[in-house]
Amino acid sequence: MIPSNELRPGVKIELDGVPYVVTEYQHHKPGKGGAIVRTKVRNLRTGALVDRNFRSGEKVPLARIDERKVQFLYRQGLEFHFMDLESYEQFSLNGDALGTASRFLKEELEVTLLFHRGQALGVELPTFVVLQVVATDPGVKGDTASGGSKPATLEGGAVLQVPLFIEVGTRVRVDTRTGAYIERA
């Protein structure tokens, strides 16, 4: 159990038997009455974002989340295959369990797999990944003065906006939290 005053972004809690991660936190003291803690929590099973208020000092149970370092091996249809880096055990997850993280997976990428009560919840990606551009429109020469952008499809399936000078085959660094282009790699 953890007091609601100690909730911070990234803390994993359990509400009604469902694991959540705190994404936003605000301590609010109204003019009258007791202080409250306003949070936004993301359901680790469905990905749904929920607003939740707690009384100041209220005890909240911590979620028991097991983490395992795994390596992404390959994708076969809607199944994503991983290998545990310690035991070399191989297993697969459905694409629904991965959510938007599946767009940034490439072979041999090391990620953290999250388990709650023996059930796989999803993966935590590294903050930045380097992916290759597999499809994009050609940039028009002399059209860079405006600092424009164009859509590009990456090897994992993600589509994002990139500068006009990026061509097919270019490796780019992507922020997995926002899905935004950072720089050429």
Backbone bond lengths (Angstrom), bond angles and torsions (degrees), N, CA, C in turn:
res aa  C-N    CA-C-N  psi(-1)  N-CA   C-N-CA  omega(-1)  CA-C   N-CA-C  phi
1 M - - - 1.454 - - 1.527 109.06 -
2 I 1.329 114.29 144.66 1.455 120.47 -179.16 1.534 107.39 -134.21
3 P 1.342 117.43 137.57 1.474 118.53 176.49 1.526 110.06 -65.79
4 S 1.335 116.54 145.38 1.465 120.10 -178.29 1.525 111.95 -61.77
5 N 1.325 118.39 -22.94 1.470 121.48 177.93 1.526 111.71 -66.60
6 E 1.335 117.98 -21.08 1.456 121.24 -177.24 1.529 113.16 -98.09
7 L 1.331 117.12 6.25 1.470 119.62 176.60 1.522 109.14 -69.47
8 R 1.308 115.83 135.56 1.458 122.51 178.58 1.526 108.11 -141.72
9 P 1.329 118.91 160.01 1.469 119.64 176.98 1.528 111.30 -56.67
10 G 1.333 115.34 134.04 1.451 121.22 -179.82 1.521 113.64 100.10
11 V 1.346 118.47 -15.78 1.458 121.52 178.90 1.525 108.55 -73.87
12 K 1.331 116.18 133.87 1.464 121.47 -178.69 1.523 108.78 -100.57
13 I 1.347 115.86 122.21 1.451 121.87 -178.60 1.528 109.69 -122.55
14 E 1.330 115.92 165.99 1.458 121.25 179.81 1.528 108.75 -121.72
15 L 1.339 116.76 123.04 1.453 122.63 178.28 1.518 108.06 -123.01
16 D 1.321 117.14 121.50 1.470 122.93 -179.83 1.530 111.81 55.42
17 G 1.332 117.13 37.53 1.456 121.55 177.51 1.516 114.93 79.69
18 V 1.336 117.81 3.91 1.464 122.13 -178.37 1.528 108.84 -112.56
19 P 1.341 118.39 131.81 1.466 120.32 -179.94 1.533 111.90 -78.81
20 Y 1.320 114.69 138.05 1.466 122.60 178.03 1.518 108.66 -131.80
21 V 1.333 116.20 157.30 1.458 121.50 171.77 1.526 107.15 -121.33
22 V 1.329 116.62 135.32 1.465 121.88 179.99 1.526 108.00 -74.76
23 T 1.344 116.27 127.25 1.463 120.27 178.45 1.524 111.73 -106.46
24 E 1.338 116.83 -32.53 1.462 121.31 177.45 1.514 108.86 -138.26
25 Y 1.331 115.67 150.93 1.466 121.26 -176.23 1.521 108.41 -144.62
26 Q 1.332 116.34 135.04 1.467 120.20 176.74 1.529 108.66 -146.94
27 H 1.324 116.67 127.10 1.465 121.83 176.18 1.521 106.41 -91.67
28 H 1.353 116.74 123.49 1.466 121.05 -174.19 1.524 109.81 -123.79
29 K 1.338 116.45 128.30 1.462 122.36 178.10 1.521 107.60 -116.97
30 P 1.355 116.94 101.02 1.459 118.75 178.44 1.525 111.19 -70.05
31 G 1.314 115.75 170.38 1.467 120.35 -178.20 1.511 113.03 -58.78
32 K 1.312 117.53 -40.31 1.456 120.01 176.90 1.519 108.56 -131.51
33 G 1.287 115.75 155.02 1.458 119.96 -177.97 1.516 111.10 92.46
34 G 1.326 115.22 179.37 1.459 120.48 -177.68 1.514 112.68 -81.49
35 A 1.310 115.90 161.81 1.460 121.96 178.32 1.529 109.71 -71.65
36 I 1.326 115.34 151.40 1.456 120.52 176.55 1.525 108.98 -128.84
37 V 1.299 114.75 157.09 1.458 121.83 177.22 1.523 106.90 -112.07
38 R 1.335 116.54 115.42 1.457 121.89 178.02 1.520 108.54 -94.76
39 T 1.318 115.98 129.87 1.462 119.64 179.73 1.511 110.30 -133.88
40 K 1.309 114.76 157.46 1.461 122.17 165.89 1.512 104.53 -115.90
41 V 1.325 115.68 125.46 1.456 120.53 -178.62 1.525 108.89 -122.40
42 R 1.337 115.63 144.69 1.465 121.32 179.54 1.516 108.75 -108.55
43 N 1.319 115.29 127.47 1.454 122.00 177.62 1.520 108.03 -66.88
44 L 1.335 117.31 123.63 1.464 120.28 -177.18 1.523 112.59 -75.98
45 R 1.323 118.57 -15.06 1.468 120.61 177.51 1.519 111.66 -87.92
46 T 1.337 117.14 -44.22 1.470 120.47 -174.23 1.520 113.06 -105.98
47 G 1.325 117.56 -19.99 1.462 120.45 -177.76 1.520 113.12 85.46
48 A 1.337 118.15 0.76 1.468 121.60 -178.72 1.522 110.39 -69.25
49 L 1.335 116.10 140.56 1.453 122.88 178.97 1.529 108.50 -97.84
50 V 1.339 116.72 129.74 1.460 122.00 -174.99 1.528 108.97 -130.06
51 D 1.343 116.44 138.03 1.464 121.49 171.64 1.519 107.50 -85.80
52 R 1.330 116.41 132.75 1.465 119.69 -178.96 1.527 108.50 -141.57
53 N 1.323 117.20 130.73 1.461 122.70 178.22 1.522 109.99 -108.17
54 F 1.327 115.94 142.41 1.456 122.69 177.76 1.522 108.13 -127.90
55 R 1.326 116.33 148.36 1.458 119.88 172.03 1.532 107.73 -70.41
56 S 1.296 115.83 148.24 1.461 120.51 178.96 1.525 109.18 -61.87
57 G 1.308 118.24 127.79 1.453 123.83 179.60 1.519 114.08 87.79
58 E 1.336 118.29 -6.11 1.466 121.19 178.46 1.526 109.77 -63.09
59 K 1.320 116.63 140.06 1.463 121.13 -179.38 1.527 110.05 -84.68
60 V 1.332 115.29 133.00 1.459 122.25 -179.92 1.526 107.70 -122.97
61 P 1.342 118.59 131.85 1.461 119.53 -179.27 1.530 112.02 -73.78
62 L 1.321 115.18 136.13 1.466 120.44 174.36 1.519 109.21 -77.04
63 A 1.324 116.65 143.84 1.470 120.88 177.49 1.517 108.80 -82.92
64 R 1.310 115.66 139.72 1.466 120.25 176.24 1.525 107.45 -90.13
65 I 1.308 114.63 96.04 1.460 121.58 -178.50 1.522 108.03 -106.93
66 D 1.327 115.72 121.73 1.456 120.60 176.00 1.519 108.01 -92.61
67 E 1.323 115.98 137.92 1.459 121.21 -179.82 1.520 109.28 -118.16
68 R 1.321 116.03 135.43 1.463 121.35 176.87 1.520 108.85 -130.41
69 K 1.328 115.50 133.45 1.465 120.56 175.26 1.522 108.19 -76.35
70 V 1.314 116.27 124.23 1.453 121.59 -179.41 1.523 109.61 -133.18
71 Q 1.316 114.24 163.45 1.461 121.22 177.74 1.523 107.95 -118.79
72 F 1.339 116.47 132.31 1.451 120.40 177.34 1.524 108.25 -75.37
73 L 1.332 116.66 126.71 1.462 121.68 -177.96 1.522 112.54 -96.10
74 Y 1.341 116.72 -60.63 1.453 120.07 -178.61 1.518 110.42 -164.16
75 R 1.326 114.66 168.37 1.457 121.82 177.61 1.514 108.38 -114.68
76 Q 1.341 116.38 135.45 1.456 121.42 177.78 1.530 106.90 -132.43
77 G 1.323 116.73 100.90 1.457 121.10 -175.66 1.516 109.68 66.46
78 L 1.329 116.41 -122.81 1.464 120.84 178.54 1.519 112.84 -95.69
79 E 1.343 117.12 2.39 1.461 122.16 179.97 1.532 110.41 -97.38
80 F 1.337 115.12 135.61 1.459 121.90 177.01 1.524 107.18 -112.83
81 H 1.333 116.65 126.32 1.462 121.90 -174.66 1.527 110.43 -103.22
82 F 1.348 114.49 133.63 1.458 122.61 -177.40 1.518 110.03 -128.11
83 M 1.362 115.54 161.53 1.456 121.74 175.90 1.526 108.32 -130.67
84 D 1.333 116.01 129.81 1.456 122.08 175.74 1.528 107.64 -67.95
85 L 1.323 117.75 130.04 1.462 121.40 -176.24 1.518 113.42 -76.22
86 E 1.340 118.66 -15.27 1.456 120.29 178.75 1.520 111.93 -95.53
87 S 1.328 117.06 -47.11 1.472 120.13 -175.87 1.533 112.97 -98.57
88 Y 1.322 117.88 -9.17 1.474 124.10 -177.58 1.526 111.91 62.53
89 E 1.327 117.20 18.30 1.461 121.99 176.07 1.531 108.13 -73.28
90 Q 1.334 116.61 137.71 1.456 121.13 179.11 1.523 109.96 -107.51
91 F 1.330 116.22 142.38 1.453 121.51 178.45 1.513 108.62 -153.67
92 S 1.327 115.95 167.53 1.459 119.67 -178.54 1.516 110.30 -127.06
93 L 1.331 115.52 154.46 1.456 123.75 176.96 1.516 108.83 -127.32
94 N 1.317 115.50 146.90 1.452 121.04 175.37 1.530 108.99 -73.49
95 G 1.316 117.14 149.31 1.458 121.51 179.90 1.515 113.30 -60.22
96 D 1.345 117.69 -27.23 1.463 121.01 178.54 1.524 111.08 -64.99
97 A 1.320 117.86 -34.79 1.464 121.84 -179.95 1.527 111.06 -68.96
98 L 1.327 117.15 -26.66 1.454 121.15 -178.07 1.520 112.49 -86.22
99 G 1.322 117.25 -27.48 1.464 120.58 -179.17 1.523 111.72 63.91
100 T 1.327 116.51 -137.43 1.456 120.97 -177.09 1.525 112.66 -73.02
101 A 1.326 117.83 -14.17 1.471 120.70 179.85 1.521 111.11 -63.26
102 S 1.331 117.97 -25.28 1.465 120.66 -177.99 1.521 112.23 -63.10
103 R 1.332 118.60 -23.68 1.470 121.68 -179.48 1.526 112.49 -69.98
104 F 1.335 116.95 -21.24 1.459 120.42 -175.37 1.526 113.29 -107.11
105 L 1.320 117.78 6.41 1.462 120.69 -179.52 1.520 110.71 -82.86
106 K 1.317 115.71 135.13 1.459 121.34 171.63 1.519 107.24 -135.26
107 E 1.303 116.68 157.09 1.458 121.07 -176.24 1.518 110.78 -55.98
108 E 1.342 115.29 140.46 1.457 125.99 178.77 1.522 114.26 72.57
109 L 1.333 118.91 9.51 1.459 121.74 176.95 1.530 108.88 -77.28
110 E 1.328 116.75 130.65 1.459 121.41 178.33 1.519 109.19 -90.69
111 V 1.336 116.48 128.36 1.455 123.20 -179.05 1.526 108.90 -133.67
112 T 1.321 116.56 170.78 1.463 122.20 176.27 1.518 107.87 -106.47
113 L 1.318 116.46 123.40 1.463 122.24 179.23 1.522 108.07 -94.56
114 L 1.334 116.92 131.57 1.454 122.66 -177.59 1.521 110.51 -101.94
115 F 1.345 116.83 132.29 1.461 123.32 177.99 1.522 109.26 -122.44
116 H 1.320 116.43 140.61 1.462 122.12 173.46 1.514 107.50 -131.37
117 R 1.341 116.17 115.99 1.462 122.36 -177.89 1.525 111.94 52.89
118 G 1.329 116.42 44.18 1.455 122.17 175.93 1.509 115.21 80.22
119 Q 1.343 118.41 -3.48 1.459 121.41 -179.75 1.524 109.24 -105.29
120 A 1.334 116.15 131.91 1.460 120.73 179.12 1.522 109.50 -70.38
121 L 1.337 115.98 129.96 1.457 121.49 -179.42 1.519 112.17 -96.86
122 G 1.309 116.62 -35.21 1.457 121.10 -175.80 1.518 109.60 157.28
123 V 1.314 115.35 -164.54 1.451 120.26 -177.67 1.521 110.51 -124.25
124 E 1.329 114.90 152.77 1.457 122.43 169.68 1.516 106.41 -105.94
125 L 1.315 115.93 118.37 1.462 121.42 -179.41 1.525 110.32 -83.51
126 P 1.333 116.66 158.92 1.465 118.23 168.90 1.535 108.19 -62.70
127 T 1.311 117.63 156.78 1.459 120.99 -178.02 1.523 111.41 -60.76
128 F 1.328 117.32 -40.70 1.462 121.39 -179.99 1.525 109.57 -125.40
129 V 1.323 116.95 140.93 1.457 122.26 174.17 1.522 108.42 -129.91
130 V 1.327 115.52 152.94 1.455 121.56 176.74 1.525 107.72 -106.29
131 L 1.334 116.20 120.87 1.457 122.41 -178.54 1.515 110.07 -128.48
132 Q 1.315 115.65 154.72 1.458 121.46 -179.17 1.525 109.83 -95.48
133 V 1.351 116.12 140.60 1.456 121.84 176.88 1.523 107.79 -77.74
134 V 1.348 116.86 124.34 1.470 120.61 -179.61 1.521 112.53 -104.42
135 A 1.337 117.94 -20.09 1.462 120.39 178.16 1.517 110.24 -155.04
136 T 1.328 116.63 131.82 1.462 122.68 174.18 1.526 108.20 -164.83
137 D 1.303 116.11 158.25 1.467 120.60 176.82 1.517 108.54 -74.20
138 P 1.345 117.39 150.14 1.466 118.57 176.58 1.524 110.17 -69.44
139 G 1.334 115.81 145.52 1.458 120.49 177.25 1.516 109.71 -77.17
140 V 1.321 117.04 145.15 1.460 121.64 179.53 1.516 108.02 -88.48
141 K 1.335 116.46 128.53 1.454 121.15 -178.04 1.530 109.78 -62.25
142 G 1.329 115.98 132.98 1.449 121.10 179.07 1.518 113.46 84.80
143 D 1.321 117.80 1.89 1.458 121.08 -178.10 1.533 111.34 -98.55
144 T 1.331 116.99 22.43 1.464 119.19 -176.45 1.525 112.53 -97.95
145 A 1.302 119.41 -6.54 1.461 121.07 -177.30 1.526 111.13 -65.66
146 S 1.312 116.96 -29.97 1.453 119.43 -178.06 1.523 112.45 -82.27
147 G 1.327 117.75 -9.02 1.458 120.66 -178.57 1.507 111.94 67.61
148 G 1.310 116.60 36.52 1.460 121.80 -176.63 1.517 112.61 -72.74
149 S 1.327 114.61 176.65 1.458 120.32 178.41 1.521 108.75 -141.93
150 K 1.321 114.82 167.57 1.461 121.87 179.91 1.519 108.32 -144.39
151 P 1.328 117.93 157.16 1.461 119.65 178.40 1.526 111.23 -76.15
152 A 1.334 115.44 145.39 1.460 121.11 177.49 1.523 108.28 -138.51
153 T 1.333 115.94 140.80 1.461 121.84 176.13 1.521 108.14 -99.14
154 L 1.336 116.57 130.44 1.459 121.99 -178.46 1.517 110.31 -99.28
155 E 1.332 117.20 167.78 1.465 122.44 -174.80 1.517 114.04 -60.74
156 G 1.322 120.11 -25.18 1.458 121.88 178.27 1.518 112.88 -85.30
157 G 1.337 117.05 -9.41 1.451 120.80 -179.41 1.515 113.56 108.21
158 A 1.327 118.09 -7.22 1.463 120.91 179.74 1.517 109.97 -70.79
159 V 1.327 116.45 142.69 1.458 123.10 174.94 1.516 106.67 -117.30
160 L 1.339 116.17 125.71 1.457 120.25 -179.93 1.511 110.20 -145.56
161 Q 1.322 115.50 167.39 1.455 121.90 179.83 1.530 109.59 -85.36
162 V 1.346 116.08 130.70 1.459 122.17 179.42 1.527 108.44 -128.67
163 P 1.332 117.80 160.33 1.465 120.04 176.34 1.528 111.22 -63.09
164 L 1.325 116.06 161.24 1.463 121.62 -175.37 1.526 113.84 -65.35
165 F 1.340 118.53 -23.78 1.467 120.23 -177.24 1.535 113.01 -79.57
166 I 1.310 119.12 -8.29 1.469 122.34 179.28 1.528 109.11 -73.83
167 E 1.334 116.36 131.67 1.460 121.97 -179.29 1.525 109.86 -120.51
168 V 1.328 116.18 169.62 1.460 121.77 176.49 1.528 108.44 -60.61
169 G 1.324 116.85 134.55 1.464 122.30 -179.37 1.513 113.38 97.02
170 T 1.313 118.36 -13.58 1.460 121.66 178.73 1.525 109.70 -72.69
171 R 1.329 116.20 138.60 1.467 120.98 176.43 1.526 107.74 -94.25
172 V 1.342 116.37 130.23 1.459 121.37 -177.56 1.521 110.31 -125.14
173 R 1.338 115.06 150.10 1.466 121.57 176.14 1.531 107.22 -93.81
174 V 1.344 115.97 131.29 1.459 122.54 -175.50 1.526 109.46 -124.19
175 D 1.327 116.96 138.47 1.458 122.65 174.05 1.528 107.14 -83.42
176 T 1.333 117.70 115.63 1.465 121.13 -175.56 1.524 112.76 -74.13
177 R 1.322 117.80 -18.17 1.471 120.11 178.73 1.519 111.06 -72.67
178 T 1.332 117.14 -39.50 1.461 121.52 -176.56 1.521 113.34 -109.53
179 G 1.318 117.51 -16.92 1.460 121.19 -176.83 1.514 112.31 74.31
180 A 1.334 117.28 27.23 1.455 122.13 -175.86 1.531 111.24 -103.91
181 Y 1.339 115.20 146.90 1.463 122.98 173.73 1.516 108.77 -66.99
182 I 1.334 117.23 135.72 1.475 121.02 178.10 1.533 110.24 -108.25
183 E 1.357 116.17 -55.93 1.462 120.17 -177.36 1.525 109.39 -167.81
184 R 1.336 114.78 170.44 1.467 118.86 171.60 1.514 108.53 -73.44
185 A 1.330 116.21 147.62 1.460 119.33 -179.58 1.519 110.75 -106.11
